[in-house]
Amino acid sequence: MAEQAGLRGALTPRHAAVALKEVIRLAPEVIEERFGLTPGEGAAHLFFGAITPGLFGGGFLYTNRDTLSLGLVLGIESFLESKPPLETHRIFEAFKERQEIAHLIKGGELAEYSAHLIPEGGNSPLPQPYGDGIVVVGDAAGLALNMGITVRGMEFAIASGYLAAQTVKKAKEKGDFSASTLALYQTLLKESFVLKDMKTFRHSLEALENPRMTGFYPQWACKVLEQLFWIGEGPKERISSTLWKGARQGLLNFQVLKDLLMLRRI
Ligand SMILES: Cc1cc2nc3c(=O)[nH]c(=O)nc-3n(C[C@H](O)[C@H](O)[C@H](O)COP(=O)(O)OP(=O)(O)OC[C@H]3O[C@@H](n4cnc5c(N)ncnc54)[C@H](O)[C@@H]3O)c2cc1C
């Protein structure tokens, strides 16, 4: 509708990710035991690195009362460009078979499967989310943010829906639903955390789509951790020496400096 109303162009692959999610039913006691929880507690696990073979994205596993939500988010541009082309459902199946995941979902019954687009990056909210007789909220207005550590969209959808309702209430009182009255919606959005956060994190996509974030850095961290924990045949060197050697091997270069400068912007 936003497209047809001339408020946005077509969604581009760079500005959308596809999310695959399975809801897996398990008895509450099994979930509590596997995740080390007491009744009423929950757990949220996030994954990135080898699970999205070099692609922009990550995985999540949340506990619910009697189900688990297991999912994968993949940047569409990233897998369209992959050679040979990677199929999303195969990446998801491989994710489920990993040893970190397989034992947690073992014996579970698939209750729900879904695939959904997520607008990516705070750099694509609609410049004007209203027109004559229309206000656009939530995902449809591009109000979603991948901050690397979390995907945010729910609270933006709720808050923008609330602000849109306030605007429509005013418009109803005036009996005028023209763009000039509905412009209040954008003013309210700007004053709220919604557009403030979109602005603060507007560079998140540029920083996160860097393939080194899901490739080189996780691999580097795993390699250095392995060296730290490794006890070989000979004498073991100091922890500080291992760390320094690791840093010299991978981190002390111009590329890392560039990545750090980019990360400072999110
Ligand atoms: C797998 C996954 C994980 C996520 N994780 C998080 C998270 O951890 N935290 C977070 O904050 N956000 C998360 N999000 C994002 C969050 O779910 C969305 O940002 C939020 O649901 C957007 O709300 P919305 O109301 O704008 O859109 P939606 O929730 O998509 O609602 C739109 C509704 O409109 C209906 N609809 C569509 N077209 C029509 C039509 N023509 N006529 C009538 N009805 C129609 C749809 O069926 C749907 O019910 C996640 C999203 C996905 C897919």
The ligand as an ORCA input file, in Angstrom:
! r2SCAN-3c Opt
* xyz 0 1
  C      11.970    -14.283     12.720
  C      11.837    -12.890     13.219
  C      12.430    -12.536     14.420
  C      12.273    -11.265     14.923
  N      12.828    -10.976     16.139
  C      12.592     -9.769     16.679
  C      13.062     -9.471     17.994
  O      13.697    -10.304     18.656
  N      12.786     -8.259     18.510
  C      12.066     -7.319     17.820
  O      11.811     -6.240     18.336
  N      11.627     -7.569     16.568
  C      11.858     -8.773     15.979
  N      11.388     -9.034     14.725
  C      10.704     -7.968     13.975
  C       9.255     -7.792     14.425
  O       8.583     -9.046     14.421
  C       8.548     -6.847     13.455
  O       9.321     -5.652     13.351
  C       7.159     -6.502     13.935
  O       6.365     -7.665     14.063
  C       6.495     -5.554     12.932
  O       5.151     -5.349     13.275
  P       4.147     -4.826     12.175
  O       2.825     -4.705     12.853
  O       4.704     -3.626     11.495
  O       4.103     -5.955     11.053
  P       3.643     -7.466     11.168
  O       3.885     -8.005     12.542
  O       4.274     -8.136      9.986
  O       2.062     -7.376     10.989
  C       1.489     -7.089      9.748
  C       0.168     -7.815      9.687
  O      -0.547     -7.401      8.530
  C      -1.094     -8.543      7.910
  N      -1.297     -8.182      6.485
  C      -0.357     -8.081      5.522
  N      -0.922     -7.734      4.362
  C      -2.247     -7.599      4.604
  C      -3.364     -7.247      3.803
  N      -3.218     -6.949      2.522
  N      -4.579     -7.202      4.387
  C      -4.733     -7.495      5.714
  N      -3.719     -7.830      6.517
  C      -2.491     -7.876      5.962
  C      -0.070     -9.629      8.137
  O      -0.664    -10.906      8.024
  C       0.355     -9.333      9.566
  O      -0.474     -9.959     10.523
  C      11.542    -10.290     14.184
  C      10.957    -10.636     12.956
  C      11.108    -11.930     12.472
  C      10.449    -12.275     11.149
*
